[in-house]
């Protein structure tokens, strides 16, 4: 049983970022923290001794929108804020009974994951933002983009000059848990 009672909801004031087209108008706090946020936080900070603010992705928008959301949040890093994008490199629950390594009918999952890895490691962030046009089998890998857009936010927060590094990869059926860290030279 996971005990989330240590994570408290707090008010947070975020000044409007300057010189960006994307503006943060309001943050709405919910008492329930989405599992995509609290599972990594529970592992990283088991004492729950840090304040947490969770943002929602906008599934009706595109990758560039979320990349710009990350750019708008980037100044918070100077105040010691850690920006985490928690999702999946592939996320098609309708195909989760298949094995990506033994069933050729789901080769799309491995192809998408490798495309994403190569695009990130080569700094082709524009391609990642345009994933629906550039990636192989984009809608098979992500029928709904809500598990991919957190990556775009983290990528935007890291900055245009950031370098991506793959820090983990594992699979459950056709769900890829490839994870990346972004470091900036500035």
N, CA, C and O of each residue as an XYZ file, in Angstrom:
744
protein
N       0.842     -1.182      0.000
C       0.000      0.000      0.000
C       0.887      1.246      0.000
O       1.803      1.364      0.815
N       0.617      2.145     -0.892
C       1.399      3.369     -0.986
C       0.776      4.454     -0.127
O      -0.430      4.688     -0.196
N       1.578      5.109      0.670
C       1.098      6.178      1.533
C       1.481      7.515      0.908
O       2.650      7.901      0.902
N       0.493      8.201      0.391
C       0.734      9.499     -0.252
C       0.388     10.654      0.662
O       0.458     11.810      0.244
N       0.019     10.373      1.892
C      -0.434     11.438      2.788
C       0.667     12.430      3.113
O       0.376     13.541      3.557
N       1.933     12.059      2.903
C       3.033     12.983      3.178
C       3.087     14.118      2.165
O       3.589     15.198      2.473
N       2.565     13.880      0.940
C       2.605     14.914     -0.091
C       1.473     15.903      0.145
O       0.297     15.552      0.051
N       1.832     17.113      0.446
C       0.860     18.152      0.762
C       0.657     19.057     -0.449
O       1.583     19.306     -1.221
N      -0.568     19.540     -0.597
C      -0.856     20.501     -1.655
C      -0.581     21.891     -1.108
O      -1.084     22.258     -0.045
N       0.212     22.660     -1.828
C       0.571     24.004     -1.383
C       0.270     25.006     -2.482
O       0.270     24.664     -3.664
N       0.015     26.232     -2.088
C      -0.152     27.296     -3.059
C       1.218     27.681     -3.592
O       2.205     27.677     -2.856
N       1.272     28.010     -4.860
C       2.528     28.382     -5.493
C       2.260     29.535     -6.441
O       1.342     29.480     -7.259
N       3.057     30.565     -6.330
C       2.956     31.692     -7.244
C       4.050     31.573     -8.286
O       5.228     31.478     -7.944
N       3.674     31.579     -9.544
C       4.639     31.533    -10.631
C       4.502     32.837    -11.410
O       3.455     33.083    -12.009
N       5.537     33.675    -11.416
C       5.446     34.912    -12.180
C       5.358     34.608    -13.669
O       5.876     33.596    -14.142
N       4.700     35.489    -14.395
C       4.555     35.303    -15.829
C       5.925     35.389    -16.497
O       6.640     36.374    -16.318
N       6.297     34.357    -17.270
C       7.592     34.389    -17.940
C       7.660     35.544    -18.939
O       6.673     35.850    -19.608
N       8.797     36.166    -19.035
C       8.984     37.276    -19.955
C       9.491     36.760    -21.302
O      10.174     35.738    -21.376
N       9.147     37.480    -22.350
C       9.644     37.221    -23.702
C       9.249     35.850    -24.247
O       9.965     35.295    -25.081
N       8.144     35.302    -23.801
C       7.652     34.050    -24.357
C       6.202     34.235    -24.781
O       5.450     34.961    -24.132
N       5.819     33.595    -25.843
C       4.442     33.698    -26.310
C       3.494     32.897    -25.430
O       2.325     33.256    -25.291
N       3.984     31.820    -24.838
C       3.156     30.976    -23.992
C       3.090     31.589    -22.601
O       4.125     31.932    -22.030
N       1.903     31.731    -22.052
C       1.752     32.320    -20.732
C       1.041     31.353    -19.805
O       0.129     30.635    -20.214
N       1.463     31.344    -18.566
C       0.795     30.553    -17.544
C      -0.220     31.471    -16.881
O       0.155     32.457    -16.246
N      -1.496     31.157    -17.023
C      -2.527     32.009    -16.456
C      -2.946     31.564    -15.055
O      -3.157     32.390    -14.167
N      -3.061     30.277    -14.875
C      -3.552     29.779    -13.600
C      -3.106     28.340    -13.428
O      -3.046     27.581    -14.395
N      -2.797     27.973    -12.215
C      -2.522     26.577    -11.900
C      -3.593     26.132    -10.919
O      -3.817     26.777     -9.895
N      -4.242     25.043    -11.233
C      -5.275     24.490    -10.358
C      -4.677     23.272     -9.662
O      -4.178     22.358    -10.318
N      -4.728     23.266     -8.346
C      -4.188     22.164     -7.569
C      -5.304     21.179     -7.231
O      -6.406     21.572     -6.850
N      -5.001     19.922     -7.376
C      -5.937     18.874     -7.005
C      -5.344     18.097     -5.843
O      -4.124     17.983     -5.722
N      -6.200     17.568     -4.999
C      -5.728     16.803     -3.857
C      -5.133     15.475     -4.319
O      -4.169     14.984     -3.732
N      -5.701     14.906     -5.357
C      -5.211     13.625     -5.858
C      -4.075     13.886     -6.838
O      -4.238     14.650     -7.790
N      -2.933     13.261     -6.612
C      -1.788     13.390     -7.500
C      -1.793     12.174     -8.431
O      -1.857     11.036     -7.966
N      -1.727     12.409     -9.719
C      -1.754     11.377    -10.741
C      -0.610     10.387    -10.529
O       0.497     10.787    -10.168
N      -0.871      9.098    -10.750
C       0.140      8.068    -10.494
C       1.411      8.283    -11.308
O       2.492      7.890    -10.869
N       1.306      8.892    -12.472
C       2.489      9.163    -13.275
C       3.432     10.147    -12.608
O       4.612     10.211    -12.955
N       2.924     10.914    -11.656
C       3.766     11.837    -10.897
C       4.207     11.213     -9.579
O       5.386     11.281     -9.234
N       3.289     10.611     -8.839
C       3.687     10.175     -7.507
C       4.544      8.929     -7.486
O       5.296      8.737     -6.531
N       4.469      8.069     -8.496
C       5.332      6.885     -8.472
C       6.804      7.287     -8.586
O       7.601      6.852     -7.755
N       7.208      8.103     -9.584
C       8.622      8.501     -9.600
C       9.011      9.331     -8.382
O      10.122      9.193     -7.870
N       8.103     10.199     -7.910
C       8.424     11.010     -6.739
C       8.613     10.144     -5.496
O       9.492     10.408     -4.676
N       7.792      9.119     -5.364
C       7.898      8.229     -4.217
C       9.257      7.525     -4.210
O       9.854      7.317     -3.154
N       9.734      7.163     -5.403
C      11.031      6.502     -5.491
C      12.186      7.478     -5.297
O      13.197      7.127     -4.689
N      12.047      8.695     -5.805
C      13.115      9.686     -5.713
C      13.171     10.359     -4.349
O      14.251     10.658     -3.840
N      12.009     10.596     -3.764
C      11.915     11.318     -2.496
C      10.986     10.552     -1.549
O       9.860     10.992     -1.318
N      11.431      9.419     -0.996
C      10.548      8.579     -0.185
C      10.016      9.271      1.068
O       8.977      8.869      1.594
N      10.698     10.289      1.549
C      10.215     11.001      2.735
C       9.174     12.055      2.383
O       8.588     12.675      3.271
N       8.943     12.256      1.092
C       7.952     13.239      0.624
C       8.182     14.597      1.267
O       7.245     15.248      1.731
N       9.429     15.010      1.288
C       9.799     16.254      1.962
C      10.023     17.407      0.986
O      10.755     18.350      1.287
N       9.391     17.325     -0.181
C       9.496     18.406     -1.160
C       8.095     18.839     -1.585
O       7.180     18.017     -1.627
N       7.922     20.114     -1.897
C       6.623     20.534     -2.435
C       6.470     20.037     -3.876
O       7.452     19.937     -4.611
N       5.250     19.731     -4.265
C       4.971     19.185     -5.594
C       3.858     19.988     -6.248
O       2.846     20.306     -5.623
N       4.064     20.302     -7.498
C       3.035     20.944     -8.315
C       2.912     20.127     -9.583
O       3.895     19.932    -10.296
N       1.730     19.655     -9.866
C       1.520     18.842    -11.058
C       0.743     19.645    -12.086
O      -0.257     20.282    -11.753
N       1.193     19.619    -13.331
C       0.501     20.270    -14.430
C      -0.141     19.209    -15.306
O       0.325     18.071    -15.361
N      -1.200     19.580    -15.982
C      -1.877     18.658    -16.896
C      -1.461     18.940    -18.325
O      -1.284     20.093    -18.718
N      -1.304     17.867    -19.104
C      -1.070     18.054    -20.525
C      -2.391     18.384    -21.194
O      -3.466     18.107    -20.662
N      -2.288     18.973    -22.358
C      -3.467     19.357    -23.129
C      -3.529     18.455    -24.358
O      -2.888     18.735    -25.371
N      -4.295     17.380    -24.269
C      -4.324     16.375    -25.335
C      -4.824     16.929    -26.665
O      -4.551     16.349    -27.716
N      -5.540     18.025    -26.635
C      -6.046     18.614    -27.879
C      -4.979     19.470    -28.569
O      -5.187     19.924    -29.694
N      -3.853     19.691    -27.915
C      -2.763     20.482    -28.496
C      -1.708     19.539    -29.076
O      -1.904     18.324    -29.089
N      -0.600     20.090    -29.554
C       0.432     19.263    -30.184
C       1.745     19.294    -29.393
O       1.831     19.917    -28.335
N       2.751     18.619    -29.918
C       4.037     18.543    -29.240
C       4.698     19.903    -29.065
O       5.288     20.176    -28.020
N       4.605     20.750    -30.071
C       5.224     22.077    -29.993
C       4.593     22.908    -28.886
O       5.293     23.640    -28.188
N       3.292     22.804    -28.719
C       2.594     23.513    -27.635
C       3.200     23.120    -26.290
O       3.474     23.981    -25.454
N       3.407     21.828    -26.084
C       3.948     21.341    -24.817
C       5.424     21.671    -24.667
O       5.892     21.916    -23.555
N       6.154     21.680    -25.758
C       7.551     22.116    -25.740
C       7.617     23.575    -25.276
O       8.457     23.933    -24.451
N       6.731     24.402    -25.810
C       6.680     25.814    -25.396
C       6.227     25.973    -23.954
O       6.642     26.909    -23.272
N       5.376     25.063    -23.484
C       5.000     25.069    -22.069
C       6.249     24.855    -21.221
O       6.448     25.530    -20.211
N       7.078     23.920    -21.637
C       8.336     23.669    -20.919
C       9.257     24.878    -20.953
O       9.888     25.206    -19.948
N       9.340     25.545    -22.106
C      10.169     26.749    -22.206
C       9.664     27.827    -21.246
O      10.459     28.556    -20.653
N       8.349     27.926    -21.095
C       7.780     28.907    -20.166
C       8.111     28.576    -18.721
O       8.247     29.475    -17.891
N       8.240     27.298    -18.416
C       8.565     26.869    -17.053
C      10.062     26.913    -16.762
O      10.463     26.889    -15.599
N      10.885     26.976    -17.792
C      12.347     26.895    -17.643
C      12.934     27.870    -16.625
O      13.846     27.479    -15.897
N      12.461     29.128    -16.528
C      13.050     30.030    -15.527
C      12.928     29.523    -14.088
O      13.684     29.957    -13.219
N      12.000     28.624    -13.830
C      11.846     28.084    -12.478
C      13.054     27.252    -12.061
O      13.295     27.069    -10.868
N      13.812     26.749    -13.027
C      15.012     25.966    -12.693
C      16.008     26.818    -11.912
O      16.727     26.309    -11.053
N      16.049     28.129    -12.216
C      16.966     29.025    -11.506
C      16.596     29.179    -10.039
O      17.412     29.625     -9.232
N      15.367     28.811     -9.694
C      14.916     28.853     -8.305
C      15.002     27.475     -7.646
O      14.487     27.273     -6.546
N      15.653     26.534     -8.322
C      15.824     25.207     -7.750
C      14.687     24.247     -8.012
O      14.605     23.198     -7.372
N      13.805     24.585     -8.944
C      12.673     23.716     -9.253
C      13.122     22.623    -10.211
O      13.746     22.910    -11.233
N      12.811     21.383     -9.894
C      13.097     20.241    -10.742
C      11.864     19.988    -11.603
O      10.764     19.814    -11.079
N      12.041     19.968    -12.912
C      10.930     19.745    -13.832
C      11.054     18.326    -14.370
O      12.051     17.972    -14.998
N      10.026     17.516    -14.115
C      10.009     16.109    -14.507
C       8.851     15.884    -15.464
O       7.735     16.338    -15.210
N       9.107     15.192    -16.550
C       8.042     14.760    -17.450
C       7.894     13.252    -17.305
O       8.814     12.512    -17.650
N       6.782     12.791    -16.813
C       6.573     11.370    -16.548
C       5.520     10.818    -17.494
O       4.372     11.263    -17.493
N       5.922      9.841    -18.302
C       4.996      9.233    -19.251
C       5.567      7.918    -19.750
O       6.221      7.195    -18.998
N       5.324      7.608    -21.015
C       5.849      6.394    -21.641
C       6.358      6.725    -23.035
O       5.809      7.591    -23.716
N       7.413      6.029    -23.458
C       7.906      6.197    -24.824
C       6.940      5.574    -25.826
O       6.802      6.079    -26.940
N       6.273      4.491    -25.451
C       5.146      3.944    -26.216
C       4.041      3.608    -25.219
O       4.310      3.193    -24.091
N       2.780      3.797    -25.655
C       1.680      3.567    -24.717
C       0.400      3.258    -25.493
O      -0.423      4.139    -25.740
N       0.251      1.991    -25.869
C      -0.975      1.538    -26.523
C      -1.495      0.354    -25.721
O      -1.077     -0.785    -25.929
N      -2.404      0.635    -24.811
C      -2.909     -0.403    -23.913
C      -3.706     -1.480    -24.640
O      -3.823     -2.600    -24.143
N      -4.250     -1.159    -25.800
C      -5.007     -2.168    -26.555
C      -4.108     -3.262    -27.110
O      -4.588     -4.338    -27.465
N      -2.822     -3.000    -27.186
C      -1.873     -3.974    -27.731
C      -0.950     -4.540    -26.656
O       0.081     -5.128    -26.981
N      -1.298     -4.376    -25.395
C      -0.369     -4.753    -24.331
C      -0.228     -6.257    -24.118
O       0.659     -6.669    -23.371
N      -1.040     -7.077    -24.723
C      -0.912     -8.523    -24.553
C       0.152     -9.144    -25.443
O       0.423    -10.341    -25.343
N       0.753     -8.348    -26.307
C       1.756     -8.849    -27.242
C       3.153     -8.632    -26.692
O       3.358     -7.813    -25.796
N       4.110     -9.369    -27.232
C       5.503     -9.222    -26.817
C       6.276     -8.559    -27.942
O       6.343     -9.082    -29.054
N       6.859     -7.408    -27.650
C       7.549     -6.622    -28.664
C       8.763     -7.345    -29.228
O       9.185     -7.044    -30.345
N       9.336     -8.286    -28.490
C      10.546     -8.975    -28.937
C      10.264    -10.278    -29.686
O      11.140    -10.780    -30.391
N       9.053    -10.835    -29.545
C       8.774    -12.117    -30.193
C       7.622    -12.073    -31.188
O       7.446    -13.023    -31.952
N       6.849    -11.025    -31.206
C       5.691    -10.953    -32.090
C       5.900     -9.861    -33.138
O       5.852     -8.676    -32.809
N       6.134    -10.249    -34.404
C       6.405     -9.246    -35.434
C       5.218     -8.313    -35.714
O       5.401     -7.265    -36.334
N       4.016     -8.672    -35.272
C       2.855     -7.809    -35.524
C       2.903     -6.520    -34.703
O       2.138     -5.593    -34.966
N       3.790     -6.454    -33.719
C       3.907     -5.239    -32.910
C       5.287     -4.600    -33.047
O       5.763     -3.926    -32.133
N       5.914     -4.817    -34.184
C       7.235     -4.215    -34.423
C       7.171     -2.690    -34.390
O       8.192     -2.032    -34.190
N       5.983     -2.125    -34.584
C       5.809     -0.669    -34.535
C       6.278     -0.096    -33.198
O       6.797      1.019    -33.153
N       6.104     -0.840    -32.121
C       6.474     -0.316    -30.793
C       7.992     -0.138    -30.695
O       8.474      0.907    -30.257
N       8.730     -1.152    -31.101
C      10.188     -1.065    -31.060
C      10.690     -0.004    -32.043
O      11.611      0.749    -31.726
N      10.088      0.055    -33.232
C      10.489      1.054    -34.230
C      10.274      2.470    -33.709
O      11.136      3.331    -33.887
N       9.137      2.720    -33.071
C       8.866      4.050    -32.526
C       9.854      4.376    -31.418
O      10.401      5.478    -31.373
N      10.084      3.419    -30.524
C      10.999      3.637    -29.403
C      12.409      3.956    -29.905
O      13.060      4.860    -29.382
N      12.877      3.234    -30.900
C      14.216      3.483    -31.458
C      14.266      4.829    -32.172
O      15.260      5.548    -32.070
N      13.198      5.174    -32.896
C      13.134      6.482    -33.550
C      13.199      7.605    -32.506
O      13.927      8.583    -32.679
N      12.436      7.452    -31.430
C      12.432      8.463    -30.377
C      13.814      8.582    -29.751
O      14.316      9.690    -29.558
N      14.426      7.458    -29.435
C      15.775      7.473    -28.858
C      16.760      8.191    -29.773
O      17.482      9.088    -29.338
N      16.784      7.793    -31.041
C      17.727      8.399    -31.985
C      17.456      9.891    -32.164
O      18.396     10.684    -32.225
N      16.197     10.280    -32.249
C      15.849     11.700    -32.413
C      16.315     12.512    -31.223
O      16.871     13.597    -31.390
N      16.094     11.999    -30.021
C      16.507     12.726    -28.819
C      18.022     12.795    -28.698
O      18.573     13.863    -28.432
N      18.700     11.674    -28.890
C      20.156     11.647    -28.720
C      20.875     12.466    -29.787
O      21.984     12.952    -29.563
N      20.244     12.618    -30.941
C      20.834     13.423    -32.005
C      20.380     14.888    -31.949
O      20.750     15.686    -32.811
N      19.588     15.237    -30.945
C      19.147     16.619    -30.772
C      18.120     17.074    -31.790
O      17.996     18.272    -32.044
N      17.390     16.155    -32.372
C      16.359     16.501    -33.360
C      15.028     16.752    -32.653
O      14.051     16.032    -32.862
N      15.013     17.779    -31.821
C      13.828     18.066    -31.017
C      12.658     18.534    -31.873
O      11.502     18.297    -31.524
N      12.945     19.187    -32.975
C      11.874     19.570    -33.902
C      11.155     18.352    -34.447
O       9.933     18.366    -34.596
N      11.910     17.285    -34.750
C      11.275     16.043    -35.204
C      10.401     15.447    -34.107
O       9.308     14.949    -34.376
N      10.892     15.501    -32.867
C      10.098     14.967    -31.755
C       8.823     15.797    -31.583
O       7.754     15.243    -31.325
N       8.932     17.112    -31.723
C       7.729     17.950    -31.646
C       6.746     17.612    -32.755
O       5.535     17.697    -32.555
N       7.251     17.230    -33.921
C       6.403     16.862    -35.062
C       6.258     15.349    -35.179
O       6.175     14.816    -36.285
N       6.228     14.669    -34.063
C       6.214     13.209    -34.013
C       5.101     12.586    -34.837
O       5.285     11.500    -35.388
N       3.957     13.239    -34.937
C       2.837     12.649    -35.679
C       3.133     12.555    -37.177
O       2.570     11.707    -37.870
N       4.008     13.420    -37.674
C       4.397     13.380    -39.086
C       5.725     12.650    -39.308
O       5.933     12.058    -40.367
N       6.617     12.689    -38.329
C       7.986     12.192    -38.522
C       8.220     10.763    -38.024
O       9.047     10.045    -38.585
N       7.518     10.352    -37.002
C       7.789      9.051    -36.371
C       7.121      7.909    -37.129
O       6.096      8.109    -37.781
N       7.696      6.718    -37.045
C       7.019      5.544    -37.610
C       5.856      5.126    -36.710
O       5.992      5.064    -35.488
N       4.727      4.845    -37.326
C       3.518      4.362    -36.623
C       3.173      5.197    -35.401
O       3.014      4.647    -34.311
N       3.052      6.505    -35.552
C       2.838      7.346    -34.370
C       1.551      7.037    -33.608
O       1.551      7.027    -32.377
N       0.471      6.788    -34.313
C      -0.801      6.551    -33.616
C      -0.952      5.124    -33.108
O      -1.847      4.848    -32.310
N      -0.101      4.222    -33.551
C      -0.067      2.903    -32.919
C       0.698      3.005    -31.603
O       0.303      2.412    -30.600
N       1.789      3.757    -31.614
C       2.596      3.917    -30.403
C       1.873      4.753    -29.358
O       1.997      4.507    -28.158
N       1.118      5.740    -29.820
C       0.386      6.637    -28.914
C      -0.981      6.965    -29.509
O      -1.135      7.999    -30.159
N      -1.984      6.093    -29.296
C      -3.327      6.417    -29.787
C      -3.832      7.739    -29.201
O      -4.579      8.472    -29.849
N      -3.414      8.029    -27.969
C      -3.690      9.298    -27.302
C      -2.338      9.820    -26.818
O      -1.542      9.054    -26.273
N      -2.072     11.090    -27.006
C      -0.713     11.590    -26.742
C      -0.402     11.933    -25.291
O       0.689     12.425    -25.003
N      -1.323     11.689    -24.376
C      -1.131     12.147    -22.999
C       0.071     11.534    -22.291
O       0.562     12.113    -21.322
N       0.562     10.377    -22.745
C       1.744      9.782    -22.115
C       3.052     10.173    -22.808
O       4.134      9.815    -22.343
N       2.951     10.906    -23.917
C       4.143     11.372    -24.622
C       4.410     12.855    -24.358
O       5.569     13.269    -24.314
N       3.374     13.651    -24.185
C       3.553     15.097    -24.040
C       4.369     15.530    -22.824
O       5.002     16.584    -22.891
N       4.395     14.793    -21.728
C       5.298     15.203    -20.643
C       6.763     15.269    -21.088
O       7.532     16.091    -20.589
N       7.141     14.402    -22.025
C       8.498     14.454    -22.577
C       8.740     15.795    -23.266
O       9.816     16.374    -23.121
N       7.765     16.291    -24.004
C       7.899     17.571    -24.696
C       8.071     18.727    -23.704
O       8.845     19.652    -23.951
N       7.351     18.669    -22.589
C       7.485     19.713    -21.565
C       8.900     19.695    -20.991
O       9.538     20.742    -20.882
N       9.391     18.516    -20.625
C      10.748     18.410    -20.072
C      11.788     18.847    -21.098
O      12.760     19.517    -20.749
N      11.592     18.479    -22.337
C      12.514     18.845    -23.411
C      12.549     20.365    -23.584
O      13.624     20.946    -23.727
N      11.380     21.009    -23.572
C      11.331     22.460    -23.685
C      11.946     23.159    -22.495
O      12.612     24.182    -22.649
N      11.728     22.616    -21.307
C      12.307     23.212    -20.097
C      13.822     23.116    -20.105
O      14.503     23.981    -19.555
N      14.353     22.075    -20.720
C      15.803     21.903    -20.783
C      16.452     22.919    -21.712
O      17.588     23.332    -21.479
N      15.750     23.324    -22.752
C      16.269     24.339    -23.667
C      16.729     23.761    -24.995
O      16.979     22.563    -25.125
N      16.832     24.644    -25.973
C      17.183     24.232    -27.334
C      18.567     23.606    -27.425
O      18.808     22.759    -28.286
N      19.474     24.012    -26.550
C      20.853     23.510    -26.609
C      21.078     22.288    -25.719
O      22.207     21.811    -25.597
N      20.023     21.785    -25.103
C      20.156     20.667    -24.166
C      20.571     19.391    -24.880
O      20.257     19.181    -26.051
N      21.270     18.560    -24.161
C      21.673     17.244    -24.651
C      20.859     16.187    -23.924
O      20.711     16.228    -22.702
N      20.336     15.244    -24.689
C      19.565     14.150    -24.111
C      20.477     12.954    -23.872
O      21.407     12.691    -24.634
N      20.187     12.248    -22.802
C      20.905     11.021    -22.467
C      19.867      9.985    -22.056
O      19.007     10.269    -21.222
N      19.936      8.794    -22.629
C      19.028      7.733    -22.218
C      19.566      7.138    -20.922
O      20.707      6.677    -20.870
N      18.740      7.148    -19.873
C      19.199      6.669    -18.572
C      18.538      5.353    -18.162
O      18.941      4.736    -17.175
N      17.528      4.925    -18.913
C      16.858      3.663    -18.581
C      16.078      3.205    -19.804
O      15.586      4.019    -20.585
N      15.974      1.902    -19.955
C      15.052      1.336    -20.940
C      14.583     -0.017    -20.433
O      15.377     -0.837    -19.971
N      13.290     -0.233    -20.529
C      12.696     -1.527    -20.203
C      11.329     -1.592    -20.867
O      10.790     -0.585    -21.324
N      10.792     -2.787    -20.908
C       9.521     -3.010    -21.594
C       8.601     -3.855    -20.732
O       9.051     -4.719    -19.978
N       7.319     -3.595    -20.853
C       6.258     -4.484    -20.411
C       5.340     -4.631    -21.611
O       4.604     -3.708    -21.959
N       5.388     -5.788    -22.238
C       4.611     -6.018    -23.448
C       5.011     -4.986    -24.502
O       6.166     -4.971    -24.929
N       4.090     -4.126    -24.929
C       4.408     -3.093    -25.927
C       4.574     -1.714    -25.299
O       4.621     -0.711    -26.011
N       4.663     -1.655    -23.987
C       4.856     -0.381    -23.290
C       6.344     -0.171    -23.045
O       6.986     -0.951    -22.341
N       6.884      0.894    -23.636
C       8.299      1.206    -23.436
C       8.443      2.206    -22.302
O       7.736      3.213    -22.240
N       9.379      1.903    -21.405
C       9.676      2.797    -20.289
C      11.026      3.488    -20.476
O      11.708      3.802    -19.501
N      11.403      3.721    -21.722
C      12.658      4.436    -21.980
C      12.613      5.793    -21.300
O      11.625      6.521    -21.392
N      13.695      6.116    -20.619
C      13.750      7.358    -19.842
C      14.968      8.159    -20.256
O      16.015      7.612    -20.601
N      14.800      9.481    -20.210
C      15.852     10.392    -20.672
C      16.080     11.506    -19.672
O      15.169     11.945    -18.970
N      17.338     11.953    -19.630
C      17.711     13.112    -18.836
C      18.239     14.159    -19.821
O      18.944     13.837    -20.777
N      17.886     15.399    -19.566
C      18.365     16.498    -20.406
C      19.309     17.363    -19.591
O      19.009     17.738    -18.458
N      20.447     17.673    -20.181
C      21.395     18.580    -19.544
C      21.671     19.735    -20.491
O      21.747     19.560    -21.707
N      21.816     20.887    -19.924
C      22.040     22.090    -20.715
C      23.480     22.555    -20.547
O      24.070     22.390    -19.480
N      24.041     23.134    -21.597
C      25.407     23.636    -21.512
C      25.466     25.016    -20.881
O      26.548     25.512    -20.569
N      24.304     25.642    -20.690
C      24.278     26.971    -20.069
C      23.915     26.912    -18.611
O      23.851     27.948    -17.949
